[in-house]
Amino acid sequence: MVAISYAHFPNFIRLKNGGVISLYDVIAPEKTVESLGWALVLGSFLILPFLGYLFYKFQQKEE
């Protein structure tokens, strides 16, 4: 999958009429990408500790 994506970069979608949808044509504004990045970082700080706790809790043997 990576090789196919790499070979067609930046033309990610090829249309039947010969046109393409380029990643450079549909890029989001910089502020939107920055906000999404911060949301992912903050969300991972909340989710990953609880995910680790769940793994720990379900790997314990019942007595």
N, CA, C and O atoms as a Tinker XYZ file with bonds, in Angstrom:
   252  protein
     1  N      0.815000   -1.181000    0.000000    73     2
     2  CA     0.000000    0.000000    0.000000    64     1     3
     3  C      0.870000    1.261000    0.000000    63     2     4     5
     4  O      0.561000    2.244000   -0.674000    81     3
     5  N      1.956000    1.214000    0.763000    73     3     6
     6  CA     2.853000    2.368000    0.814000    64     5     7
     7  C      3.514000    2.581000   -0.541000    63     6     8     9
     8  O      3.671000    3.719000   -0.983000    81     7
     9  N      3.899000    1.502000   -1.198000    73     7    10
    10  CA     4.566000    1.619000   -2.499000    64     9    11
    11  C      3.631000    2.223000   -3.541000    63    10    12    13
    12  O      4.063000    3.032000   -4.362000    81    11
    13  N      2.373000    1.846000   -3.517000    73    11    14
    14  CA     1.412000    2.408000   -4.469000    64    13    15
    15  C      1.209000    3.887000   -4.200000    63    14    16    17
    16  O      1.187000    4.693000   -5.130000    81    15
    17  N      1.060000    4.250000   -2.929000    73    15    18
    18  CA     0.870000    5.653000   -2.575000    64    17    19
    19  C      2.108000    6.470000   -2.929000    63    18    20    21
    20  O      1.989000    7.596000   -3.412000    81    19
    21  N      3.278000    5.920000   -2.697000    73    19    22
    22  CA     4.517000    6.635000   -2.987000    64    21    23
    23  C      4.694000    6.845000   -4.489000    63    22    24    25
    24  O      5.195000    7.885000   -4.917000    81    23
    25  N      4.291000    5.873000   -5.279000    73    23    26
    26  CA     4.467000    5.974000   -6.728000    64    25    27
    27  C      3.568000    7.039000   -7.333000    63    26    28    29
    28  O      3.924000    7.642000   -8.345000    81    27
    29  N      2.403000    7.282000   -6.727000    73    27    30
    30  CA     1.447000    8.247000   -7.281000    64    29    31
    31  C      1.481000    9.595000   -6.580000    63    30    32    33
    32  O      0.707000   10.481000   -6.941000    81    31
    33  N      2.353000    9.784000   -5.585000    73    31    34
    34  CA     2.400000   11.033000   -4.830000    64    33    35
    35  C      2.776000   12.179000   -5.743000    63    34    36    37
    36  O      3.679000   11.977000   -6.555000    81    35
    37  N      2.201000   13.324000   -5.701000    73    35    38
    38  CA     1.108000   13.800000   -4.864000    64    37    39
    39  C     -0.270000   13.583000   -5.484000    63    38    40    41
    40  O     -1.273000   13.991000   -4.899000    81    39
    41  N     -0.340000   12.948000   -6.662000    73    39    42
    42  CA    -1.634000   12.696000   -7.296000    64    41    43
    43  C     -2.253000   11.469000   -6.657000    63    42    44    45
    44  O     -2.028000   10.342000   -7.096000    81    43
    45  N     -3.036000   11.702000   -5.614000    73    43    46
    46  CA    -3.507000   10.614000   -4.778000    64    45    47
    47  C     -4.695000    9.884000   -5.381000    63    46    48    49
    48  O     -4.822000    8.673000   -5.204000    81    47
    49  N     -5.573000   10.595000   -6.094000    73    47    50
    50  CA    -6.754000    9.981000   -6.705000    64    49    51
    51  C     -6.740000   10.287000   -8.191000    63    50    52    53
    52  O     -6.645000   11.447000   -8.593000    81    51
    53  N     -6.835000    9.249000   -9.004000    73    51    54
    54  CA    -6.900000    9.422000  -10.452000    64    53    55
    55  C     -8.328000    9.194000  -10.908000    63    54    56    57
    56  O     -8.942000    8.178000  -10.583000    81    55
    57  N     -8.846000   10.141000  -11.658000    73    55    58
    58  CA   -10.231000   10.078000  -12.117000    64    57    59
    59  C    -10.324000    9.405000  -13.475000    63    58    60    61
    60  O     -9.329000    9.305000  -14.192000    81    59
    61  N    -11.539000    8.934000  -13.839000    73    59    62
    62  CA   -11.721000    8.239000  -15.114000    64    61    63
    63  C    -11.462000    9.136000  -16.315000    63    62    64    65
    64  O    -11.008000    8.659000  -17.355000    81    63
    65  N    -11.743000   10.426000  -16.186000    73    63    66
    66  CA   -11.568000   11.332000  -17.326000    64    65    67
    67  C    -10.118000   11.787000  -17.501000    63    66    68    69
    68  O     -9.839000   12.650000  -18.333000    81    67
    69  N     -9.199000   11.219000  -16.728000    73    67    70
    70  CA    -7.782000   11.551000  -16.864000    64    69    71
    71  C     -7.310000   12.603000  -15.884000    63    70    72    73
    72  O     -6.110000   12.860000  -15.784000    81    71
    73  N     -8.223000   13.212000  -15.167000    73    71    74
    74  CA    -7.844000   14.210000  -14.175000    64    73    75
    75  C     -7.325000   13.560000  -12.909000    63    74    76    77
    76  O     -7.432000   12.348000  -12.720000    81    75
    77  N     -6.771000   14.376000  -12.063000    73    75    78
    78  CA    -6.256000   13.882000  -10.787000    64    77    79
    79  C     -6.672000   14.827000   -9.669000    63    78    80    81
    80  O     -6.927000   16.010000   -9.894000    81    79
    81  N     -6.735000   14.280000   -8.464000    73    79    82
    82  CA    -6.917000   15.087000   -7.275000    64    81    83
    83  C     -5.595000   15.033000   -6.528000    63    82    84    85
    84  O     -5.193000   13.986000   -6.020000    81    83
    85  N     -4.936000   16.164000   -6.471000    73    83    86
    86  CA    -3.610000   16.245000   -5.864000    64    85    87
    87  C     -3.731000   16.603000   -4.391000    63    86    88    89
    88  O     -4.633000   17.342000   -3.997000    81    87
    89  N     -2.825000   16.082000   -3.582000    73    87    90
    90  CA    -2.807000   16.434000   -2.170000    64    89    91
    91  C     -2.486000   17.905000   -1.969000    63    90    92    93
    92  O     -2.903000   18.505000   -0.978000    81    91
    93  N     -1.757000   18.483000   -2.893000    73    91    94
    94  CA    -1.429000   19.902000   -2.793000    64    93    95
    95  C     -2.623000   20.785000   -3.105000    63    94    96    97
    96  O     -2.688000   21.921000   -2.634000    81    95
    97  N     -3.570000   20.284000   -3.893000    73    95    98
    98  CA    -4.752000   21.076000   -4.244000    64    97    99
    99  C     -5.789000   21.104000   -3.127000    63    98   100   101
   100  O     -6.538000   22.073000   -3.010000    81    99
   101  N     -5.844000   20.076000   -2.319000    73    99   102
   102  CA    -6.894000   19.962000   -1.307000    64   101   103
   103  C     -6.342000   20.089000    0.117000    63   102   104   105
   104  O     -6.963000   19.603000    1.062000    81   103
   105  N     -5.201000   20.726000    0.276000    73   103   106
   106  CA    -4.586000   20.849000    1.591000    64   105   107
   107  C     -5.393000   21.812000    2.460000    63   106   108   109
   108  O     -5.918000   22.814000    1.974000    81   107
   109  N     -5.483000   21.498000    3.735000    73   107   110
   110  CA    -6.206000   22.342000    4.682000    64   109   111
   111  C     -5.339000   23.545000    5.060000    63   110   112   113
   112  O     -4.116000   23.500000    4.926000    81   111
   113  N     -5.967000   24.607000    5.527000    73   111   114
   114  CA    -5.179000   25.762000    5.986000    64   113   115
   115  C     -4.258000   25.376000    7.140000    63   114   116   117
   116  O     -4.539000   24.437000    7.886000    81   115
   117  N     -3.165000   26.107000    7.276000    73   115   118
   118  CA    -2.145000   25.769000    8.274000    64   117   119
   119  C     -2.711000   25.767000    9.688000    63   118   120   121
   120  O     -2.344000   24.910000   10.492000    81   119
   121  N     -3.593000   26.705000   10.005000    73   119   122
   122  CA    -4.178000   26.777000   11.344000    64   121   123
   123  C     -5.012000   25.531000   11.654000    63   122   124   125
   124  O     -5.017000   25.060000   12.791000    81   123
   125  N     -5.708000   25.001000   10.666000    73   123   126
   126  CA    -6.509000   23.793000   10.856000    64   125   127
   127  C     -5.615000   22.589000   11.138000    63   126   128   129
   128  O     -5.906000   21.794000   12.032000    81   127
   129  N     -4.547000   22.455000   10.392000    73   127   130
   130  CA    -3.616000   21.340000   10.591000    64   129   131
   131  C     -2.947000   21.449000   11.962000    63   130   132   133
   132  O     -2.752000   20.441000   12.640000    81   131
   133  N     -2.597000   22.668000   12.369000    73   131   134
   134  CA    -1.980000   22.870000   13.677000    64   133   135
   135  C     -2.958000   22.513000   14.798000    63   134   136   137
   136  O     -2.573000   21.866000   15.773000    81   135
   137  N     -4.206000   22.925000   14.666000    73   135   138
   138  CA    -5.213000   22.601000   15.679000    64   137   139
   139  C     -5.441000   21.100000   15.765000    63   138   140   141
   140  O     -5.579000   20.558000   16.862000    81   139
   141  N     -5.481000   20.432000   14.636000    73   139   142
   142  CA    -5.646000   18.982000   14.624000    64   141   143
   143  C     -4.460000   18.293000   15.296000    63   142   144   145
   144  O     -4.645000   17.329000   16.039000    81   143
   145  N     -3.268000   18.769000   15.046000    73   143   146
   146  CA    -2.076000   18.198000   15.674000    64   145   147
   147  C     -2.119000   18.334000   17.185000    63   146   148   149
   148  O     -1.825000   17.377000   17.902000    81   147
   149  N     -2.484000   19.519000   17.679000    73   147   150
   150  CA    -2.575000   19.716000   19.126000    64   149   151
   151  C     -3.670000   18.853000   19.727000    63   150   152   153
   152  O     -3.499000   18.316000   20.822000    81   151
   153  N     -4.800000   18.708000   19.030000    73   151   154
   154  CA    -5.889000   17.864000   19.539000    64   153   155
   155  C     -5.433000   16.408000   19.633000    63   154   156   157
   156  O     -5.780000   15.717000   20.591000    81   155
   157  N     -4.666000   15.936000   18.657000    73   155   158
   158  CA    -4.164000   14.564000   18.698000    64   157   159
   159  C     -3.173000   14.358000   19.840000    63   158   160   161
   160  O     -3.197000   13.322000   20.505000    81   159
   161  N     -2.316000   15.325000   20.066000    73   159   162
   162  CA    -1.336000   15.218000   21.163000    64   161   163
   163  C     -2.047000   15.210000   22.509000    63   162   164   165
   164  O     -1.776000   14.350000   23.348000    81   163
   165  N     -2.949000   16.156000   22.723000    73   163   166
   166  CA    -3.661000   16.223000   24.000000    64   165   167
   167  C     -4.551000   15.002000   24.208000    63   166   168   169
   168  O     -4.649000   14.488000   25.322000    81   167
   169  N     -5.192000   14.539000   23.154000    73   167   170
   170  CA    -6.022000   13.348000   23.261000    64   169   171
   171  C     -5.213000   12.112000   23.604000    63   170   172   173
   172  O     -5.672000   11.256000   24.359000    81   171
   173  N     -4.011000   12.014000   23.053000    73   171   174
   174  CA    -3.177000   10.842000   23.359000    64   173   175
   175  C     -2.720000   10.862000   24.810000    63   174   176   177
   176  O     -2.542000    9.803000   25.412000    81   175
   177  N     -2.526000   12.057000   25.390000    73   175   178
   178  CA    -2.172000   12.136000   26.808000    64   177   179
   179  C     -3.315000   11.652000   27.691000    63   178   180   181
   180  O     -3.079000   11.170000   28.798000    81   179
   181  N     -4.532000   11.773000   27.222000    73   179   182
   182  CA    -5.682000   11.300000   27.995000    64   181   183
   183  C     -5.961000    9.818000   27.760000    63   182   184   185
   184  O     -6.293000    9.096000   28.700000    81   183
   185  N     -5.832000    9.364000   26.533000    73   183   186
   186  CA    -6.242000    8.005000   26.183000    64   185   187
   187  C     -5.175000    6.961000   26.505000    63   186   188   189
   188  O     -5.508000    5.891000   27.015000    81   187
   189  N     -3.927000    7.234000   26.226000    73   187   190
   190  CA    -2.873000    6.219000   26.382000    64   189   191
   191  C     -2.685000    5.725000   27.817000    63   190   192   193
   192  O     -2.485000    4.525000   28.003000    81   191
   193  N     -2.739000    6.584000   28.845000    73   191   194
   194  CA    -2.632000    6.027000   30.206000    64   193   195
   195  C     -3.772000    5.069000   30.545000    63   194   196   197
   196  O     -3.545000    4.039000   31.179000    81   195
   197  N     -4.991000    5.397000   30.130000    73   195   198
   198  CA    -6.122000    4.513000   30.405000    64   197   199
   199  C     -6.033000    3.217000   29.599000    63   198   200   201
   200  O     -6.448000    2.159000   30.073000    81   199
   201  N     -5.496000    3.300000   28.390000    73   199   202
   202  CA    -5.288000    2.095000   27.600000    64   201   203
   203  C     -4.263000    1.180000   28.275000    63   202   204   205
   204  O     -4.438000   -0.038000   28.317000    81   203
   205  N     -3.203000    1.775000   28.798000    73   203   206
   206  CA    -2.218000    0.994000   29.542000    64   205   207
   207  C     -2.819000    0.362000   30.782000    63   206   208   209
   208  O     -2.504000   -0.783000   31.107000    81   207
   209  N     -3.682000    1.090000   31.480000    73   207   210
   210  CA    -4.352000    0.544000   32.656000    64   209   211
   211  C     -5.243000   -0.636000   32.283000    63   210   212   213
   212  O     -5.281000   -1.638000   32.997000    81   211
   213  N     -5.959000   -0.519000   31.167000    73   211   214
   214  CA    -6.815000   -1.622000   30.728000    64   213   215
   215  C     -5.997000   -2.861000   30.392000    63   214   216   217
   216  O     -6.384000   -3.969000   30.766000    81   215
   217  N     -4.874000   -2.702000   29.695000    73   215   218
   218  CA    -4.008000   -3.842000   29.405000    64   217   219
   219  C     -3.517000   -4.484000   30.691000    63   218   220   221
   220  O     -3.502000   -5.708000   30.815000    81   219
   221  N     -3.115000   -3.653000   31.650000    73   219   222
   222  CA    -2.636000   -4.162000   32.931000    64   221   223
   223  C     -3.739000   -4.918000   33.658000    63   222   224   225
   224  O     -3.508000   -6.006000   34.185000    81   223
   225  N     -4.931000   -4.347000   33.688000    73   223   226
   226  CA    -6.031000   -4.936000   34.444000    64   225   227
   227  C     -6.497000   -6.259000   33.842000    63   226   228   229
   228  O     -6.799000   -7.199000   34.577000    81   227
   229  N     -6.560000   -6.343000   32.504000    73   227   230
   230  CA    -7.057000   -7.560000   31.875000    64   229   231
   231  C     -6.009000   -8.662000   31.768000    63   230   232   233
   232  O     -6.350000   -9.801000   31.448000    81   231
   233  N     -4.757000   -8.353000   32.025000    73   231   234
   234  CA    -3.731000   -9.384000   32.009000    64   233   235
   235  C     -3.538000  -10.021000   33.380000    63   234   236   237
   236  O     -2.838000  -11.026000   33.502000    81   235
   237  N     -4.144000   -9.454000   34.402000    73   235   238
   238  CA    -4.035000  -10.036000   35.730000    64   237   239
   239  C     -4.865000  -11.313000   35.801000    63   238   240   241
   240  O     -5.946000  -11.400000   35.219000    81   239
   241  N     -4.350000  -12.287000   36.512000    73   239   242
   242  CA    -5.084000  -13.550000   36.717000    64   241   243
   243  C     -6.061000  -13.368000   37.872000    63   242   244   245
   244  O     -5.756000  -12.723000   38.876000    81   243
   245  N     -7.234000  -13.950000   37.705000    73   243   246
   246  CA    -8.212000  -13.900000   38.786000    64   245   247
   247  C     -7.826000  -14.918000   39.849000    63   246   248   249
   248  O     -7.356000  -16.013000   39.540000    81   247
   249  N     -8.029000  -14.544000   41.087000    73   247   250
   250  CA    -7.673000  -15.445000   42.183000    64   249   251
   251  C     -8.877000  -16.181000   42.711000    63   250   252
   252  O     -8.754000  -16.982000   43.638000    81   251
